[in-house]
Amino acid sequence: MSKTAVTPNLISQPETISAALTEEIQSFVNQCAARHRFNSRWDTALNVFGIAVSIGIVVAGVFNQGPVSAILGGIVAGTVAAQRAFPFGQRTLFYRNLLGLAENLKTDTTQGLLTTKDAVALLKSLRLDFAQQLPRGTTFKQEQEQIVGATAR
C-alpha cells in the first residue's frame, strides 16, 4: 500500500486579519465599555438616590415633619424627571448590546471566521449604530403623543 501525501487545502485556511483592524475593533470595544460603565453608574446613582429620598419622606412623615416631607417629595419628582430626561438605564442596555456585538466581531475576526472586508463592514455598521441610535430622553409632550397614538389604534 502506498501512502498518498495530503496537501493542505488553502481555501480552508483562515484569513489573517491585520493588526490595525484588530486594534480598531478593540478601540471600539473600549469606547462601548466606557460608555456602558458611565451610564450604568449614573443609572444606579439616580435609583439609589431616589430610593433614599423616598425613605426620607416616610421617616419625615412618621415624625410629623410635613414641610421636610414636601421638600423631599419635590426632590423625588426632580429625580424622576432627570431619569426621564437622561435615560441612563436604556443607554446602559444599548451599550451592553453594542459591546456584545463588538466582542463577537472580535472573536470572529481572531478565529478567522470573517474576511477583512466583512469585518470592516460590520465594524462600520456598529459605529453607525454607536453614533446614531442612542436612546434619547422623553418630554411630557412626547409621552402624551405616544399615549394618544397608542389609544387611537
N, C-alpha and C positions, 0 to 999 in steps of 0.2 A: 504494500500500500504506500502510495506516495502522499505526502502531505502538501497541500497547496498553501501558498503564502496568502495570508489575508491582508489586504491593503485597507488602510483606514478610509472611511468614506468622508471626504472633505465637506460634503454638504451637511453632515450631522454635527460638525464641529461648531460650537457656539462662536458667535461673532464677538470679538473683544471690543468693549465699549471704551472710548477714550477716557483718560483720567480727567480731562476738563469737563466732560459731561457728567461724570460721577461726582465731581466737585460741585457742579451746578445743582444736581439733584440734592446733594447733602445740604447745600446752602438753602435750598427751598424748604427742605425738612426742618432746618434750624429756624427759619423765619416762621413757619407754621407753628412750631413748638413754642416759640417765644410769644406769639400772639395768643395761642391757646392758654399758656400759663397766665398771661396778663388778664385775659377775660375771665378765666376761671377764678383767679384770686379776687377780682372785683365783684364777681357774682357771689362768691362766698362771703365776702365782706359785707355787701349790702344785705344779704339774707340774715347773717348773724346780727348785724346792727338792727335790722327791723324786728327780729325776734326779741332782742334785748330791750328795745324801747317798748315793745308791746308788753313785756313782762313788767316794765316800769309803770305802764299805765295801770295794770292790775294792782300793783303794790300801792300806787298813789290813790287808787280808788278804795283800797282796804283801809288806808289811813285818812280817809276823807279829805284828800288834797285835790279838790276839784280843779283849781287853776293849774296845778302841775300836770294833772291828767290831761287837761285840754291842750297844754303846750306839747306834751309828749304825743298826743293824737295828731297834732299838726306835723310833728317831725315824722311820724309814721306815714302820713299822707305824702309828705315830701319824698320820703324814701321810696314809696310805691311809684310815684311819678318819675323818679330817677330810674327805677328799674324798667319802666315802660319806655322812657326816652333813650336809654342806653341798654339795649337787650344783651347784657353780658352772657346770660345763660344760653341764648340762641347762638351767639357768636362762638361760645365755647364749643358747642356741638358742631358748628360749621367748621371750625379749625381742626377739631378732632377728626372729622371726616376727611378733610383735605390731608391731614397728617397721615392717616391710614393709607390713603391713595398714594401719597408720595412715597411712603415706606414700601408699599407694594411695587411701585415703579422701580425703586432702588433694588429691591430683591430680584425683580425680573431682569433688570439690566446686569446685575452682578452674576446671575446664573446663566446669562446668555440666551434668555427666552425671547428677547426683543432685538430687533435690528436697531442700529443707531437712528435711522430715520424715524422709526416708530416711537422710540424712546423720546426723541426730540419733540415729536408731535404731541405725545402725551404730556410732556413737561410744559409745553406751550399752553395746552388746554387747562392744565391745573393752575398755571399762572394767571390765565384769563379769569378763571373762577375766583382765584385769590383776590384779583383786582376789582371784579365787577359784582360779584354775588354776595357781598357782605350783608347780613341781615340788618335792616335799619330799624330805628325806634318808631313807635306809633304815637300819633297825637289823638286827642279826644275826637276830633272831627273825622279822622281816618277810621277810628273804631266805629263811630256812628254809621259811616258809609258802608262798612263791612257788615254791620248788623242789619241795616236796611236792605242791602243787597242779598243777604242770606235769607231774610224773611220774605223777600219778593219772589223767591224761587219756588 
